[in-house]
Amino acid sequence: MTKIIDLRPKKDFLNLKFEKYQFSSDIITITDEKNLSKNVLRQEPSQGQESWLEARLFAFHNHLFKNPFDSSCWFCDENYEVWRLRKDGTLHNVHSFIACQAPTMYNPTIAFASNDVVILTRGDNNLEMLTTVNSGEKKSYLLEEIEPGVLLDARYIENKSKIIIAMCCIIVVNGKKHSQIVILSYIIKYNNNGIDNLECFQKQHLTVKGSIEYVFIEPNGDYINVLSQDVAKFTYDSLKQIKDEEKKLSSNDSEIKIPKYSWSQDEESLTVWIKIPKKFGDTKANINIKSTGLLISVKDEILIQGELQYRIDHETAVWKYEKETLKLELMKYESGQMWNELIKGDTDGEWLPNETLAAEIHSRLSHLCTDQQQVNDGSSQPAIGFNSEQLEECDLQGKENTLQRINLISHSTTHLVMLGLHNRILFTHKLQSSQVLCIRHDHDGCVWQSVEESPDEWKMIHMSTYPGFGYVEASKTNKKFCISPPDCSYVAIIEHARHGFLYEKPATSATIAKQKIIDLGPDSSHIMGAVATKEYLVIITKNKLFQLKGIR
């Protein structure tokens, strides 16, 4: 049975006294600016790659890849040469892709399976594995005949001599574009001289109707964590037959889903509309409302049932019938507590935005984005700040995100986090053996880290908070990347060209924190990638690599 995980921030980590991020004149110094011998390779969408999923995949592709094991940064140039920027600032050519005649469908990507094993793809139907032997020499191995795609993660399981690779591609299902996760499992075969070859012994496919934000392979190799705009479902496994129930779910993906109920909220209350099937005529519904749950049925048919996300004042609940609809008015037990789902783990409902609430939030929190210095540099592109006209579009009409922990052996979802429409993902990054997610909670950005205590015990721990940052991030309409270092001491929003904004994490009870402006200069080209480390912010354009200091 799937365990529903409810992400409840620690009250001690929420700073209710925080007022704003204030512009600081402190300079973020460009400590090193390297001219690249060749431009960074950028693959444009081809004919037929014109869906929203593909446009998003190409537009927000980060061409700079951070190695979580040594904090180095990697990228690929237009000659298919792979470069590594070390922590000491030196840049080295580490690999040349093997020439291939197959068409390139996606941008090159790099994933780090361990400190000594790197997986690379040009975006065609080949993978390459780069290993470091004891002498420091690097050896490469070609893994052929895969579906072209983008690398999401890789993991070397040393005690099993196994490598697991997660990729993403866009496929057509019943005439509609879907995202597909491809899991490739390789066994490493050794001889007296080291690695002899790699054999792919298992291939698995999972399909997602929306976009895939993130995939993390757990260190044991038995589980993956998938962050996506719809639940991921198995459609193929080369070693295990997909159950009939799973096939049925997948085959129904293209059908239009009619919600069983709709709901909306303001700071004080919830409104729920439940459709009564015509077959029941004037038969009244059986209504059972408790402080933590709902059960609405007509005769023997249950219309809505389950545990509420938070408590309500059930004694003040009222309802009435409007034609063929039952309307419930429920008062929240804690005023101001915003819900991201009505029934825990239930996907049968539809959330309706509240325009009055949106305007109220805008009015109350707009000060978080004021007092921000405008960059007057004479360039044609202004410094992008708060745009109130775009708030409702960028802040309130997102897709429903889910975080699944999936068992690759049993095909089961063991743990599920329903992030809903409000709790958008602000940034993610991988550590050596875990992951960090920053998720919007009301107007804050809460940082969570996954913890696996045992195969059956998995949870997300609230580590820290950026007060007010959820609202600030939503206002940045020119945002391309949102990144943070492993210690989460700051967060940076990088725009498509020239500029960025750096926000220092405030002290626990601080009312004001610093916001600094990043400026690469009027001659810089479009930004293609960015990585945050404890010491530096690294930004790459098509022909230059920048290291910036001034974080502390």
N, C-alpha and C positions, 0 to 999 in steps of 0.2 A: 504494500500500500504506500502511496506517495505521501510523504510528510510535508505539510504546508509550513513554510518558515515565514514568520511575521517579523519584519525588520522594525524593531522599536528602538529608537535612539535612546542612549543613556541621558537622563535629565542633567546629570553633572557636566555633560559635554555640550549642552546647549546654552549659549550666551544670549540671554534675553535683553541684556543691556547694550548690546552692540548697536552702533548707530550707522557707521558707513566706512567704506574704503576711501581714504582721502588722497588726492594727488600729492606725490612727493617729488621734489625737484632733484632728488638723488639720481645721479647718472648711472645707467646700466652701461658699463664700458664694454666695447668690442675689443677684447684682448687679443684676438687673432682672427685674421681674415685671409683665407687661402683661396687663390685662384685655381680652379680645377683645370687639369690638362684637357679634359673632355667634358662635355655637358652631361648632366645627370640624364639617364635614360627615362623617357616618358612615353608610355604607350597610349595612343588615342583610341577611343572606342571605334570599332569597325562597323561596317554596315550590318544591321541586324542587332547590334548592341545598343538599342535606343530606349530601353525601358527605364523606368524610374530606378529600379534596383541597380542596373548597370551604370546609369548616370551617377548615382550616389557612390558606387564602388570606385569609379575612376576619379571623381571630383575630390573626394576626401582621402585619397590614398596617401599614406605617409611614406615617402621614399627613403627615410632615414630609420634604421633599425637598431634598437638598443639591445646589447647583450647583457642580460641580467646577472651573468656570472662574473663579469669583469668591468661592466659599465662602459665598454667600448661602443662605438657607433659605426655601422656598416651601411654602404650604399653601392649602387651599380651605375656605371657610366654608359654612354651610348655605344661604346665598343664592347659591351658585355664584360668589362673588367670590374672586379669587386674590390672595394677599398675599405680599409678599417682605420678609424680615428681612435688612437689610444687615449688613455686618461692623461698622459703627459703632453698631449697635443700633437704628437707626430702622426703623419698620415702614411699608410703603407698599402701597396697593392698586394692582395693576398690570394687572388684566384682569378682565372679566366674561364668563363663558361665554355663548355664544349660546343663546338659549332653544330648547329642543327638545322635541317631543312624544313622542319614542321612550322606552320604559321604560329605567330605569337598572338595569343588572345587577350592576355592580361599583363599588367605591369610586373616586373621582377619583384620577388619577395624573398625574405630570409627569415628563418626561424632557428632558435638555438636549443638543441635537444639536451645539451650538457655543456660543461666548460670546454670539452674537447671535440664535440660533435655539432656540426652546423649543417642545416638542410637549406638548399637553395633551389629556386626555379626561375627560369626566364619568363615564365608565363605561357609556355608551350606544353607539350605532352611529355616532357622529361623532368626528372628531379635529379639533383646531384647532392651527394653527401661529402662534406669536407671534414676530415679528421686530423687531429694533431697527435703525432707519435711522440715517444719519449725524447727524441732528439730535437723536438721542436719543428720538425719537418711536417708539412701538410700534404695529405694524400686525398685525392678525390675519387669518387665512385659514381658511376652513372646508373640511375634507376629509370628505366624506360617504360613506355606505354602506360601513362597515367592520363586521367582527364585533365586538360588545362585548367588552371585555377590559381587562387591566391592562398599562400600559406597562412594559417591562423596560429598554429602552435606545433611543437614537436617535443618528444620526450624520449630520452634514452633510459631504458630500464636495465641497469648494469647486471643485476643478479639473474636476469632472464635472457641476457644478450639480445634484447629486443628494442626496436625503435618504433614508436607510434607517431604518425604524422596526421595532422588535421588540416584540411584544405576547404576552400569555398569556391563554388562556381555558380553561374546562373543557368538554369535549365527551363525548358518549356514543358508544362504539365497541362494537358487538356486545353491547349491554346493560350495558357497564361504563364507569365514568367514567375518562377519560384527560385529561392535560394536553396542550394544543396550543399550539405556538409559531407565531405568524403574523408573517411578514416582509413588510412593505410597502415597495416602492421607488418613489419619486416623482422625476420630473424637474421642475426649476423652469424655467418659461418667463418670459422677461423682455420688457418693452417699454421705451419711452423714459423712463417714470416709475419704473422698477424692476421688481418682480415683477408679472407679469401673472396667472399662475395656476400651479397645480401639477397634474400629471397622473400618476396611478398607472399605471406601465407594467409592473409585475410584482408578483405576489402568490405567496407560498410558504407551505406548511404543513409543520410537522414535529410528529410525535406522540411523546409520552413517557408510559409507563405509570404512572410515579410523579409526584412533585411536581417542579416546576422551581424551583431555588434562585436561579438567576442567569443572565443572558445579557449578553454584552458584544460589541458590534460593533467590530471592529478599524478603525483609522483609514482603511485603504484601501477599506473597504466590501465587500471580497470574501470575508471570513471572519467567522464568529461563534464565540464561545466559549460553550458551554452547560454549566452545572453542574446536574445533575439526578440523580434517584434511579433512572434507567434511561437507556439510550442513546436519543437523539433520532433519529428516522427520517423521511425525506421521504415525504410522502403526496400532495403536490400542488405543481405549479409551473405558473403560467399561460404561461410561455414555453418550457418544456422538459418533455418527456414523462418520467415516472418510469419507470425501468428495471424490467423484469419481476422481477429479483431483489429490488429494493426493495419492490415491491408484495407479493411473496411473504412477505418478512419482516414487513411491516405486517399482512398478513392472518393471520399466525400469532401475532400478539401476544396474542390472547385465549386461545390454547391453554395448557393447563397444562404448564409446563416441568419435566420430571423431571431432576434433576441426575445427571450421569454418575458423579460421585464426591462424597464428603464428606470434610471434613478439620477437624482441631482442633489446638490447640497449647497448650503451656505454655512456660515460659521456656527450657527446655532442648531440647525436642523437638517433632516434628510427627507426627500420626497421620493416615493417609490410608486411607479405605475405598473400594474400587472394586468396583462390581457386575459380576459375570461373567454375560453373557447365558446363559439356559438352553440355547440351541441348541448351546452348546459342550460341554455335559455335564461330564465329568471332565477335559477337556483343560486342561493347565496353561498358565498365562500365560507369555509371554516378558517377562522383567523386565530392564530396562537402566537402572541408576541411576548417574548421574554427580554430581559436586560441584555442577554448575550446571543439571542438567536431568534429566527423567524420560522414559522411553518404555516403556509397558506395552501389550502387544498379545496377542491370542489368534489363532493362525493368521495370517490376513492383515488382521484387523480391529484398528485402533488404539483402545485404550480411553482412554488419557491420554498426551499428548505435549506437550512444550514446555520453555521455559526457566524455571527456578525464580526466584522473586523475589530470594532471597538464596542464599548458598552453604550446603551441608550437608556433614557428614562422611560421605561416601558409603561409606567402608569399614566403618562400624558399622551400616549399614542392615540391618534384618531384616524378614521378612515371613512371614505364615502365611495359610492358607485357613480361613475360618469360613463353612461352608455354601456359599452362592453368592457370597461376598464375599472379595476379597483385601485383607488388612490390612497396611499398611506402617508401620513405625516408623522415623522418620528423626531423626537428631540434628542440631541446628543447629550451624553452624560458629562462630557468635558467640552465646554464651549471653546471654539477656536481650533479644535483638533480636526485636521483635514484627512478624509478617508481616500484611499486609492482603490478600494473595492468595497462592495457592500457585503457580500458573502465570501468568506475566506475560500480561496481556491476555485471559485465559481466563474466560469467563462460564458455563462448563458445570458448575462445581463449586458445592458448598454448604458454607459455613462453619458449624461448630457451636460455640456458646459453651462455654467451660470454666468451670464454676462454682467449682472449686477455685482457679483462677487469679484469678477475679473477687474472691473473698474475700481472697486474698493481696494483690492490688493495693489493695483497700480498707484493709486493715490497715497496709500500708506507707506509703500516701500520705495517710491521713486527717488527718495533722498539717498539711497544706497549708490545711485549712479550719478549723482550730481557732484559739483565741485571737482570735476575731472578735467585737467588741463587739456585744451585743444592744441594740437600740434600745428603751429603756423610755420610751415616750411616751404611754402610756395609750390608744392607739388599739386598735381591734379587730383590726387586721392586724399580726402580729408581723413583725420583720425576718427575712427568710427566709435561712437559712444552709445548712449542710451537713445533708442528710437521708440517713443511711446506708441506710435502708430502701428508698429510691428509686434507689439507685445502679445496680443491675443493670438496672432497667427503662430508665432514661434514658441509661445509659452504654454498655450492651453490646448492646442490641437495636435498633440503628438500621437504616436502609435502606442499601443499597449505592449510594454516590455515584460518578458518573463525571464527568470534565471532558473535553469534546470540543472540538477545533478543527475546524470544519466549513467546507468550501469551498462557498459559495452558488452558484457557477457550475457546478461538476462534481457537486455533491451528495455529495462524498466526505468522510469523516472523515480528515483528514490526520494529526492527532495525538490521542492518547487517554491520559488519566491515570485509572487504576483506583484509586479511593480506598478501595474496599472498605467493610467494616463498622466498622472501628476509627477510621479517619481522618475524623471528622466535621468539617463546616465550622463554624468558630467565629464568624468575621465576614468580610465582604467590603466593599470600597469601590472606586469608580471614580476614577481620575485622569483628566487631560485626554486622554491618549493611551494609557493602559495600565490595568491592573487590579491590585488587591492582594487576596489571599486569605489568611486565617489558617486553617490546617488542623491538626487535632490529630495529633500524632506521639507515641505512647506517652502520657505524662502532660503533655507540653509543648504549647504552641501555636506553631507555626512559621509565620512570615509569608513569603509568596511573592509575587513580582511577575512578570507575564508580559513576555517580551521577544521581539519579532519582528525578527530580524536580516535576514531576506529572506522572500519568500513561502513558501519551502520550509524555512526555519530558524526554528523557534519553540521556546521553552523557558521554564521557570519557574525563577527565580533565588531562592534562599533569602536573604532580606534581614535577618531578625532573629528573635528567639525570646522568647516569654513563658514562662519555666520554670514548670512545674507548673500552667499555666493551663488546660490541657485537662481536668485532673481537677477543678479548681475550677469551671469552667463547667458540667460535667456535674452538679455537686451543686446547682446553683441551679434548683430545681424551679419557681420562680415567674418565671423569666426570660421577658421578652417581646422585648427587643432586646439585641443585643451589638454595640457600635460602637467605632470607633477613629478618630483623626484621620489625615490623610495621612502624617504623620511617625511614626506608631505609637508615640508617646511614652507613651501610656496606653491602657487599654481599659476600657470601662464596660459593666456588665451592668445593664440597666434592667428593673425589675419591672413588673407590670401596674398597680400603684397605689403612689403615694407614694415608694417607696424605690428605691435603686439602689446599686451597689457600683462603686467606681473603683479600678483596679489600676494603679499606676505601673510602668513598665518598669524592671526592676532593671539595675544596671550589670553588665558582662560577668561578673565573678567574685563578685558580691554573694551573700550567703547569705540575706538577708532584704530584702523590698521592702514598700512601704507599700500598705495597703488602706484606703480612706476610704469613709465611708457618705454617701450622698446622701439627703436628707430634704426633701421638698417641703412638709411640714407636714400636720397632721391634717385640714385643710379642703380639701385638693387632691382633685380628681376623678381618675378613671382616666386613666392615661397613654396617649396616642394616637400619639405619635411622638417620635423623638429623633435628634439629629445631633451628631457630635463634630467640633470644629475645633481648631486649635492653641491658640487663645486661650480658647474657651468650650465648654461643654457646653450644648446647647440642647434643652429638653424642652417638649413641648406637651401640654396636657390639653384637654378639650372646650371650656374657656372661658378658659384662661390660657396665656401663653407665658413660659417661664422661661429666663434666661441665668445660668449658674453659673460661678464662677471659683474657683480653688483647685487647679488642675491641677498647678502647679509651685510 
